Amino acid sequence: TVNYAIFRHVLVLFSMVLACDVHASNSVSLGELGKLSLTYTPINAVSTMEKPASTGIVKVLPGSPLQIISPMDPQKIEYLVAHGENVKQNQRIAMLSGSEVHHFRDKLAAKTALLKIAKSRFDKNRELASVNAISQDKWLNIAQQYYDAQLTWGHLNHFAEMFEPHSDEDMGYLLAPSKGIFMLPEQRSNDIKTQATETQLGAIVNPNSIRLTTLVNASEKEFVEAIHTDSCSVEVEKIEKINHRFFVRVWSAPLPEGCALQLGAQVNVRVQLSVSAHSVPAASVFYLHGQASIFVRHDDTLKAVPITLIGNTDNDSAVFTAPDLTNNDEVLTSSISAVQGILLGLGGIE
């Protein structure tokens, strides 16, 4: 009895192998499908597709903010505008106070006076140097003192252009160096703060530097064209060359007016890809020997055609590439599993 059972099992396996050989061409005759309900749809050409929703963040493009650097470290900073607030050029954005403010004002006055003296000496001796009336060493010393004084004064004066003195010498206003969005400085540890010779008081961000960013599959980075949200669509401008595991970060172009996206917001986004591909209903795709495939109708037969899937769209369409397919071809959209069973030799249908 045991031997008979084994023999019967071997016969079944052998018949399945023979059936698979019959259909080695990956084709099924429509006559084998009996009264199966068969429906078809044309293959569509696709030039763009949208990937399902993911998370995007509204951020400042790295390196773009105009940093406000101070040559002093005020004991107290009272900000007069909020983090992320739009400001105008020369608008008061903070009140600086403390002995360091007084020291800066005295130092600026001293360096201004020294520069005036050095320039006067430089101008008086320039003609003498041109006719060799003074030694080269003496002229070099005069010129060096002048240019050093000019550099030191220029460094202080650059900040002075953003500083409005107060009647109290320990106080003064910080002015916005340009119009834009004011950003508070990043927090620093006490160790870094005490060692620093300059202090960051904030930054001004140009609205054109506000971008939408998201991660895309590394394999799709060359096809990324735009980022869509519920309120606007923005073209992709920059694609980073560093992988985050299997993803790559992309940055949009400047956000258009009316986009209604606030800095720092996290929003659902859809990524638009530029492709040269085809689409069919997602239900038409099946797997044959581990390969994504579709049944394409040719006269009185259905042929299993292997495809390379790019992905599915929000409307349940599968986007793919495959050689030798045209928009005139029709793909099977019903009874997929039954036809696949026939193809694999799992039985016929009356």
C-alpha positions as CSV (number, residue, x, y, z in Angstrom):
1,T,0.0,0.0,0.0
2,V,2.8,2.4,0.9
3,N,4.6,1.6,-2.4
4,Y,1.4,2.2,-4.4
5,A,1.0,5.6,-2.7
6,I,4.5,6.6,-3.5
7,F,4.1,5.5,-7.1
8,R,0.9,7.4,-7.5
9,H,2.6,10.6,-6.1
10,V,5.4,10.2,-8.6
11,L,2.9,9.9,-11.4
12,V,1.2,13.1,-10.4
13,L,4.5,15.0,-10.2
14,F,5.5,13.6,-13.6
15,S,2.2,14.7,-15.2
16,M,2.6,18.2,-13.8
17,V,6.1,18.4,-15.3
18,L,4.7,17.3,-18.7
19,A,2.0,19.9,-18.4
20,C,4.6,22.6,-17.7
21,D,6.6,21.5,-20.7
22,V,3.4,21.9,-22.8
23,H,3.2,25.5,-21.8
24,A,6.9,26.2,-21.8
25,S,6.1,29.0,-24.4
26,N,4.3,30.9,-21.6
27,S,1.2,31.0,-23.8
28,V,-2.3,29.8,-23.3
29,S,-4.9,29.2,-26.0
30,L,-8.2,30.9,-25.5
31,G,-9.8,27.6,-26.3
32,E,-8.3,26.1,-23.1
33,L,-10.1,28.7,-21.0
34,G,-13.6,27.4,-21.5
35,K,-16.3,29.7,-20.2
36,L,-14.0,31.9,-18.1
37,S,-15.1,35.6,-18.0
38,L,-12.3,37.3,-19.9
39,T,-12.0,41.1,-20.0
40,Y,-9.2,43.2,-21.5
41,T,-7.9,46.8,-21.4
42,P,-5.5,48.6,-23.7
43,I,-1.9,49.3,-22.4
44,N,-1.5,53.0,-21.8
45,A,1.7,55.0,-22.4
46,V,2.9,56.9,-19.3
47,S,5.3,59.8,-19.3
48,T,4.9,60.8,-15.6
49,M,3.7,59.0,-12.5
50,E,3.2,59.9,-8.9
51,K,4.4,57.8,-6.0
52,P,2.1,57.4,-3.0
53,A,2.2,59.9,-0.2
54,S,5.3,60.3,2.0
55,T,6.5,62.9,4.4
56,G,8.0,66.2,3.3
57,I,9.5,69.0,5.5
58,V,9.6,72.7,4.8
59,K,13.2,73.7,5.6
60,V,15.8,76.4,4.9
61,L,18.2,75.4,2.2
62,P,21.5,74.7,4.0
63,G,24.1,77.5,3.8
64,S,21.7,80.1,2.6
65,P,20.9,82.2,5.7
66,L,22.7,85.5,6.2
67,Q,24.4,85.0,9.5
68,I,24.4,88.0,12.0
69,I,27.8,87.8,13.6
70,S,28.8,90.2,16.5
71,P,32.4,90.9,17.6
72,M,31.2,91.1,21.2
73,D,29.2,88.8,23.4
74,P,26.4,90.9,25.0
75,Q,25.4,90.0,28.6
76,K,21.8,90.3,27.7
77,I,19.9,90.0,24.4
78,E,16.2,91.0,24.3
79,Y,14.7,89.9,20.9
80,L,12.1,92.3,19.6
81,V,10.8,90.0,16.9
82,A,9.7,86.3,16.9
83,H,11.5,83.4,15.5
84,G,10.5,83.1,11.9
85,E,9.0,86.6,11.7
86,N,9.3,88.6,8.5
87,V,11.5,91.7,9.0
88,K,12.5,94.8,6.9
89,Q,16.0,96.0,6.4
90,N,17.3,98.2,9.3
91,Q,14.3,97.2,11.5
92,R,15.2,96.8,15.2
93,I,15.3,93.1,15.9
94,A,17.0,93.0,19.4
95,M,18.1,95.2,22.3
96,L,21.7,94.5,23.3
97,S,22.8,95.5,26.8
98,G,25.7,95.0,29.3
99,S,29.3,96.2,29.7
100,E,30.3,94.4,26.5
101,V,28.1,96.8,24.6
102,H,29.9,99.8,26.2
103,H,33.3,98.2,25.5
104,F,32.4,97.7,21.8
105,R,31.4,101.4,21.5
106,D,34.6,102.5,23.1
107,K,36.7,100.1,21.0
108,L,35.1,101.3,17.8
109,A,35.8,104.9,18.6
110,A,39.4,104.1,19.5
111,K,40.0,102.2,16.3
112,T,38.3,104.9,14.2
113,A,40.7,107.5,15.7
114,L,43.7,105.2,15.1
115,L,42.7,104.6,11.5
116,K,42.5,108.4,11.0
117,I,46.0,108.9,12.3
118,A,47.4,106.0,10.3
119,K,45.8,107.2,7.1
120,S,47.1,110.7,7.6
121,R,50.6,109.4,8.1
122,F,50.2,107.0,5.1
123,D,49.0,109.8,2.8
124,K,51.9,112.1,3.8
125,N,54.6,109.6,3.2
126,R,53.2,108.0,0.0
127,E,54.8,110.7,-2.2
128,L,58.1,110.5,-0.4
129,A,58.2,106.7,-0.9
130,S,57.5,107.1,-4.6
131,V,60.7,109.2,-5.1
132,N,62.7,107.1,-2.6
133,A,62.9,110.0,-0.1
134,I,62.4,107.6,2.8
135,S,63.7,104.1,3.3
136,Q,61.8,101.1,2.1
137,D,61.7,99.7,5.7
138,K,60.2,102.8,7.1
139,W,57.6,103.0,4.3
140,L,56.7,99.3,4.8
141,N,56.2,99.9,8.5
142,I,53.9,102.9,7.8
143,A,51.9,101.0,5.2
144,Q,51.5,98.0,7.4
145,Q,50.2,100.0,10.3
146,Y,47.7,101.7,8.0
147,Y,46.4,98.5,6.5
148,D,46.2,96.7,9.8
149,A,44.3,99.6,11.3
150,Q,41.9,99.6,8.3
151,L,41.2,95.9,8.6
152,T,40.6,96.1,12.4
153,W,38.3,99.1,12.0
154,G,36.5,97.5,9.0
155,H,35.7,94.4,11.1
156,L,34.2,96.5,13.9
157,N,32.4,98.9,11.5
158,H,30.7,96.0,9.6
159,F,28.8,95.2,12.8
160,A,28.4,99.0,13.6
161,E,26.3,99.2,10.4
162,M,23.8,96.9,12.1
163,F,24.1,98.7,15.5
164,E,22.0,101.7,16.6
165,P,23.5,103.3,19.7
166,H,21.2,104.0,22.7
167,S,21.5,107.0,25.0
168,D,22.6,104.6,27.7
169,E,26.2,103.6,26.6
170,D,25.6,100.0,27.9
171,M,22.7,99.5,25.4
172,G,22.1,99.5,21.7
173,Y,19.7,98.1,19.1
174,L,20.6,95.3,16.6
175,L,19.2,96.2,13.1
176,A,18.3,93.7,10.4
177,P,21.0,93.8,7.7
178,S,18.4,92.9,5.0
179,K,14.8,92.0,4.6
180,G,13.7,88.4,5.1
181,I,12.8,85.9,7.8
182,F,14.5,86.3,11.1
183,M,15.9,83.1,12.7
184,L,17.1,82.8,16.2
185,P,20.7,81.5,16.6
186,E,21.3,77.9,17.3
187,Q,21.9,77.0,21.0
188,R,25.5,76.6,22.0
189,S,27.1,75.0,25.1
190,N,28.7,77.2,27.7
191,D,32.1,75.9,26.8
192,I,31.8,77.0,23.2
193,K,30.3,80.3,24.2
194,T,33.2,81.3,26.5
195,Q,35.9,80.3,24.0
196,A,34.3,82.1,21.0
197,T,35.7,85.5,19.9
198,E,32.5,86.2,18.0
199,T,28.9,85.7,18.8
200,Q,26.0,84.6,16.4
201,L,23.0,86.8,17.2
202,G,20.7,85.3,14.6
203,A,20.2,85.0,10.8
204,I,18.1,86.4,8.0
205,V,16.6,84.0,5.5
206,N,15.6,85.0,2.0
207,P,12.1,83.6,1.3
208,N,13.6,82.0,-1.9
209,S,15.7,79.8,0.4
210,I,12.5,78.2,1.9
211,R,12.2,74.8,0.3
212,L,10.3,71.5,0.5
213,T,12.4,68.5,1.0
214,T,11.7,64.7,1.1
215,L,13.4,61.4,0.7
216,V,13.0,59.2,-2.4
217,N,14.2,55.8,-3.3
218,A,17.8,55.9,-4.5
219,S,16.9,53.9,-7.6
220,E,14.4,56.6,-8.6
221,K,16.5,59.7,-8.0
222,E,17.3,60.3,-11.7
223,F,13.5,60.3,-12.5
224,V,12.3,62.7,-9.8
225,E,10.7,65.8,-11.4
226,A,8.4,67.5,-8.9
227,I,6.9,67.4,-5.4
228,H,3.2,67.7,-5.0
229,T,1.3,68.8,-1.8
230,D,-2.4,69.4,-1.3
231,S,-1.8,73.2,-1.8
232,C,0.9,73.4,-4.5
233,S,3.3,71.6,-6.8
234,V,7.0,72.5,-6.9
235,E,9.7,71.3,-9.3
236,V,12.7,69.5,-7.8
237,E,15.9,71.6,-8.1
238,K,18.6,69.7,-6.1
239,I,19.3,66.0,-5.6
240,E,21.8,65.1,-2.9
241,K,24.6,62.7,-3.7
242,I,24.6,61.0,-0.3
243,N,22.5,58.0,0.4
244,H,20.4,57.7,3.6
245,R,20.4,53.9,3.6
246,F,18.2,53.2,0.6
247,F,17.0,56.8,0.1
248,V,18.3,60.1,-1.3
249,R,17.2,63.6,-0.2
250,V,15.7,65.9,-2.8
251,W,15.1,69.7,-2.5
252,S,12.4,71.7,-4.3
253,A,12.8,75.0,-6.2
254,P,11.7,78.1,-4.2
255,L,8.1,77.8,-3.0
256,P,5.6,79.7,-5.2
257,E,3.3,82.4,-3.7
258,G,0.1,80.9,-2.3
259,C,1.7,77.6,-1.5
260,A,0.6,78.1,2.1
261,L,3.4,76.0,3.6
262,Q,4.9,77.3,6.9
263,L,8.6,76.9,7.7
264,G,9.1,73.8,9.8
265,A,5.9,72.1,8.8
266,Q,5.7,68.4,8.0
267,V,3.3,67.6,5.2
268,N,2.2,64.7,3.1
269,V,3.8,64.8,-0.3
270,R,3.6,62.9,-3.6
271,V,6.7,62.6,-5.8
272,Q,6.3,63.0,-9.5
273,L,8.6,60.9,-11.7
274,S,9.4,61.4,-15.3
275,V,9.3,58.0,-17.0
276,S,8.9,56.4,-20.4
277,A,6.7,53.5,-19.5
278,H,3.3,51.8,-19.7
279,S,0.5,51.3,-17.2
280,V,-2.2,48.7,-16.7
281,P,-4.6,48.0,-13.8
282,A,-2.6,46.8,-10.9
283,A,-4.8,43.7,-10.7
284,S,-3.5,42.6,-14.1
285,V,0.0,41.9,-12.7
286,F,0.9,38.5,-11.4
287,Y,4.1,36.6,-10.7
288,L,5.4,33.8,-12.8
289,H,8.5,32.0,-11.4
290,G,9.1,35.1,-9.3
291,Q,8.9,37.5,-12.2
292,A,6.3,40.2,-12.5
293,S,4.2,39.5,-15.6
294,I,1.0,40.3,-17.5
295,F,-1.1,38.4,-19.9
296,V,-1.1,40.1,-23.4
297,R,-3.7,39.0,-26.0
298,H,-2.3,37.9,-29.4
299,D,-5.1,36.7,-31.7
300,D,-6.4,33.5,-30.1
301,T,-3.8,33.2,-27.4
302,L,-2.7,34.8,-24.1
303,K,1.0,35.3,-23.6
304,A,2.6,35.8,-20.2
305,V,5.0,38.8,-20.8
306,P,7.6,39.6,-18.2
307,I,7.7,43.2,-17.1
308,T,9.9,45.5,-14.9
309,L,7.7,47.2,-12.3
310,I,8.4,50.8,-11.5
311,G,5.6,51.1,-9.0
312,N,1.9,51.6,-8.3
313,T,0.0,54.9,-8.6
314,D,-2.7,56.2,-6.2
315,N,-5.4,55.1,-8.7
316,D,-4.3,51.4,-8.5
317,S,-2.4,51.4,-11.8
318,A,0.8,49.5,-12.2
319,V,3.6,51.4,-14.1
320,F,6.2,49.3,-15.8
321,T,8.6,48.9,-18.7
322,A,8.7,46.0,-21.1
323,P,10.2,45.6,-24.6
324,D,8.1,45.1,-27.7
325,L,4.8,46.3,-26.2
326,T,2.7,49.0,-27.8
327,N,-0.5,50.9,-26.9
328,N,-2.4,48.7,-29.3
329,D,-1.8,45.6,-27.2
330,E,-4.5,44.5,-24.8
331,V,-3.9,43.0,-21.4
332,L,-6.1,40.6,-19.5
333,T,-7.9,42.2,-16.5
334,S,-10.0,39.3,-15.2
335,S,-9.6,35.6,-14.2
336,I,-5.9,36.2,-13.8
337,S,-5.4,33.4,-11.3
338,A,-7.4,30.9,-13.3
339,V,-5.4,31.5,-16.4
340,Q,-2.2,31.3,-14.5
341,G,-3.3,27.9,-13.2
342,I,-3.9,26.7,-16.7
343,L,-0.5,28.0,-17.8
344,L,1.2,26.1,-15.0
345,G,-0.7,22.9,-15.9
346,L,-2.8,22.8,-12.8
347,G,-5.9,21.6,-14.7
348,G,-8.3,22.6,-17.5
349,I,-11.6,24.5,-17.4
350,E,-14.9,23.2,-19.0
